[in-house]
């Protein structure tokens, strides 16, 4: 809009000069100077109608442009959203269609395999039933044949045993007939005497068996006492008659190697004579020890023992594989250095 403004400012005006005056007596010249102040007021009127009109027009154009941009942006957002939904739905439909197709294909393949397997199983069941029926028929036929053979063998063996032990069977039959006659006759006293004699005979036989067992027991006890006495004598000769404390040392083998994953693997081999010590405790104690090479004398003794064990294990080796294994073990032992604490 149009507006008016007024500006006021005081302006200082400096002046100076010389004035000559006539001689009233002598005459002369006088200098003068000074400053005068004057207030100046300026009124300014600014006409902004044209500018306001152009600003209004520009504002209207900007509003129209803003509305168009907002509408375009909204349409673009809606379009992007619709396109995204359409693309997402297409991808989802395609994915599920692919999965459905794969599953259907797998179901079809598995169905075919199942049908083929069922046919094969049915065929195998049929063959098994046929085999079972054939085996039952064969078993019945073979069992009948062998039953007849065993019955014939039993009869033949019975006849042979009877022929071989015929005197014993005849004696038994005679004894039975004598017993029956003795019981059935009037000789009751004879039966009583025979029973008493049989009782005495059985008592003597039982006493003889008891004496025989007692004699065997005494002999075994005597043998045990002799062995115990010999053992005590041997121990008495080898045991020192001194009450002294001693420390027993048992060999322990500590193996440290790299496994297939290039990691250090530690193993402990120890004897069970004096009781086992925890492997982790031994490994921790070995870590703090100072290792040194074994003396040549001890290494030679171990080498002799190792070669004897190796020869004893592969002494009957007759194939090339065992010979190669034996040579490889010997070579590894020779190139190895044994460290001791």
Secondary structure, DSSP 8 states (H G I E B T S, - for coil): --EEEEEEEEEEEEEEEEEEE--SSS-EEEEEEEEEEEEEEEEEEE--HHHHHHHHHHHHHHHHHHHHHHHHHHHHHHHHHHHHHHHHHHHHHHHHHHHHHHHHHHHHHHHHHHHHHHHHHHHHHHHHHHHHHHHHHHHHHHHHHHHHHHHHHHHHHHHHHHHHTHHHHHHHHHHHHHHHHHHHSS-HHHHHHHHHHHHHHHHHHHHHHHHHHHHHHHHHHHHHHHHHHHHHHHHHHHS-S----------EEEEEEE-TTS-EEEEEEE-SSS----HHHHHHHHHTS--EE--HHHHHHHHHHHHHHHHHHTTT--SHHHHHHHHHHHHHHHH---EE-
